[in-house]
Amino acid sequence: MRHNTNYVSTAKDLQRELDAFEAMRRADPDAIHELYMLNGTLVRRYVPPGVQYP
């Protein structure tokens, strides 16, 4: 299982990173994708259907 994790450093860059997150999810729909702020706050997670992930 592939697992892609990205981090965003500032709120002003958040929309750019959300757009990139959606592009990565579309490009690799079989992978788990996560986007976090640098402080560790989860912004968005995608887990493919049928995959169990804590």
Beta strands, then each sheet from edge to edge (+ up, - down):
strand 1: 3-8
strand 2: 32-37
strand 3: 42-46
sheet 1: 1+ 2+ 3-
end
